[in-house]
């Protein structure tokens, strides 16, 4: 488990600036398979052999999101789930977004 995956998401109360530049790049290196899009959100597509496994994955993502109090945008399709993460309150990225991404990466679907 990565260092980020062992942390807990911290609810954003607003009034902070989204991560940019070097701070953003340092965290991105810890979740390299996620794409940082326009310094605004994280995006990753997950592939599965069928709808059932994609749904299992999405349900596990939902359980982590509820536990962490941090909710991604999830798009589910046959054999595929796209996850988009950002902090809505500041319309950008915080460390908690990377924590959630790292936790999602620990999910294993047989």
Steps between C-alpha positions, in 0.01 A plus 500: 500500500634843411552770757211695353265201522564476874386859560146623559325758283448832673174680423560830323327797655595731216720805526808315376657515160508192275837333458705620205848456353764317702270408790263338253781320316643356822168338588438388143822297510344292778198407285672490161232303320245777562486785252507853635276696264560875470619514863131463589411134542631145503370252245550127458321235296474146631431206266315180592399184313129564555240724659478297824866559589480868405200534731681319784787745460268802498329374816838469675595849386169621645573332834842668520348835400240475777762396755721794402222755456644586159297410191629462144309522177448142380399398148408133465466315169533143380856391588609848600492752784635853475584680823540877519617653827524862609398709797169661407518764774808662344448376143847348487738252657605447862709231665177316588433444130830316470431306820169382355669404171762297689229323702307418181818349355504245785171345381544157347223333302573135419 
